[in-house]
Amino acid sequence: MSTYTQNSGIELIGTGERSGTWGTATNVNLQIIDRLTTGVGAITLSGTTHSLSVSDGTLSDGHYKVLVLGGSPSGDNTITLTPNDAQHLYFVKNGSGQGAIFTQGSGGNVTVANGKSAIIYSDGAGSGAQIVDLTSILAITLTQLGVTADAAELNYNDITTLGTSEAGKVVTADANGVVTFDNGISEEYNAVTSSGNATTVNLRDGTNFSHTLTEATTFTFSNPAASGKVSSFTIKIVQDASASSFGVTWPTAVDWPDKTEPTITTTANAVDIFVFFTHDAGTTWYGFLAGADMG
């Protein structure tokens, strides 16, 4: 005597059964397997209830692997899976216009909101059966991908026009690699100090520097841009409060106007402003006294 699998209703043909119709039963079984593995079923909903069943030995909507919900339900539609002792895995896409509530028993339901998709399964536990939503369990989080940004931070990349800066957004270049700043640029102001009569200006730290003299010092300019790119910076030199006449030795690579190095102001708290730039990775620095004895 034929029997049927509990979850799918596939007919297990008994010895001597289906004489003359064995091929028909087998074809139905294969069609059921086809729906179970790759089948996509359009499920038309109406009203507020719908029965999604699996019938023994018969092709049923409940056999589909993927359920595409449509129709015109009059409100949230409760979809009852029958029988309640059958286990199933479903991929659900809800485009019905209403929420879809999947139920099989008293153990718990899952609601798939309109316009949403979910992966659910029924545990087939009889009257106490429940539907379980695997979507959140299987979801890949940003953290799992190694991303530490939250949604708000990722939205900083939502630039209207590439190459033009926007408030609260990241800075991008246009197709030509050009960046346009709509407003002012705020830069860090770095104080450098001397030790052992030596002071280093590191171009990786910024483009605006200050140095208050505490001893005679020799300057080094480090980490300029590669040749063909420009590095430039300003530096404010402040004489000490005691007017100690501390001197400054600039790098030998500095080329001054008229080959004449300017003299540091030696009065107490005097301020001199210098500007330097290079385009050959520091082989030559062009130096200018922008302002002398300014305060």
Buried (B, 14 or more C-beta within 10 A) or exposed (E): EEEBBBBBBBBEBEEEBBEEEEEEBEEBBEBBBEBBEEBEBEBEBEEEEBEBBBBBBEBBBBBBBBBBBBBEBEEBBBBBBBBBBBBBEBBBBBBBBBBBBBBBBEBBBBBBEBEBBBBBBBBBBEEEBBBBBBBEEEEEEEEEEEEEEEEEEEEEEEBEEEBBBBEEBEEBEEEEEEEEEEEEEEEEEBEBEBEEEEBBBBBEBEBEBBBBBBBEBBBEBEEBBEEEEEBBBBBBBBBBEEEBEBEBEBBEBBEBEEEEBBEBBBEEEBBBBBBBBBBBBBEEBBBBBEEBEEE
